[in-house]
Amino acid sequence: MKYSRLFGKTVKNPPKDARVASHRLLLQAGFIRESSAGRYYFLPLGRRVQNKLIGVIRDEMDKAGGQEIVTPVLHPLELWEETNRVSSSNFELMLVEDRRGAKFALGGTAEEMIVAVVRQFQLSYKDLPFNIYQFSSKFRDELRARGGLLRVREFVMKDAYSFHRDQAEFEQEYQNMWDTYSRIYERVGLKTDVVPADNGYFGGDYCHEFVVQTEVGESDYFVSEDGEYIAHEDIATFKHEVMNPDEELEAMKVVEQPAWVKTMEDNLKHYGEPEWRYLKNVVYKNRITGEIIIAGLRGDLDVNKNKLEKVVDAIGQLDEATDEDLAAIGTKRGYVHSWGHHKATYVADLSLKTVRNFIGGQKEENTDTRYVNYGRDFQHQIEADVAMAQ
């Protein structure tokens, strides 16, 4: 077909919000058009590309022994309730109800549906192993859509699920899929790093992401200088070296402190000490149970929410505490205590053991504490690595 006969035309000036090059070019060349935020029409040119990509993936999956199926878009909500993922997934489910009052989730991923169909059959060990996969529309009520097709609320996903007799058989299939994905990325011209990552609410012992390096990406991962260690930021660990090992321990004391000292910037301005010297408390609330979680760590570090959720067994359930949540435990921003009267579960990051004579921990309107030492002056019931790696 001549280009002039194609449905969809080129445009000279893309929308101002199309900041990512791929988004801008796909719009300008007439491959896609936006319907609403995070939802796109694939025009004839875009559909041709999508079909070619699906063809490459299908070819490699079939060679690897996969069998293609397709699941319904509407998932009975009771299947998600059965696995307790209605509120614990890392994306918001989109729910609908039919005229009979039956509730459904628009498919965001298909573990529940695949298990539901598999258990309809009276399978024995002789029927195992098998690997079934699909290409189907998925829906995720993402907080923010961005970058054209990079983060969307409706998309075509290829997902695969395998069933096995034992661990050894599973590991063999895991490697089979690893090799298959490697061939797929090679065929479409993408160089990837295979990065150990967080397995989130899926659980299990294995999780790897095939990551393409790009300036417009949203994930970070760490690689050691010798290349021996590689890990996604959600699980990356690092050495917790003592910052001031030769400093003498001082007796904790309450000191006068101006009322305007509330934030880390205020502390740096008032005391003139480096960030690692201060105690930091970050507060979360479990949206399911209402439990308040306070993570304590060194002032120059940030909480890794994925690590923290695993430690407190609340995967996908923690939100940053609001002013109302803080008021409910008798405090406010800048005044959260490292120990004392707050009704909360405290989690100590391992970095609390790397500083002698912290500043902070018991801030009041005109006072705070100095020369605070973890293990001597206070201690939390849970100790774990919950900091974002550096």
Order of alpha helices (4+ residues) and beta strands (2+ residues): alpha-beta-beta-alpha-beta-beta-alpha-beta-beta-alpha-beta-beta-alpha-beta-beta-beta-beta-beta-alpha-beta-beta-alpha-beta-alpha-beta-beta-beta-beta
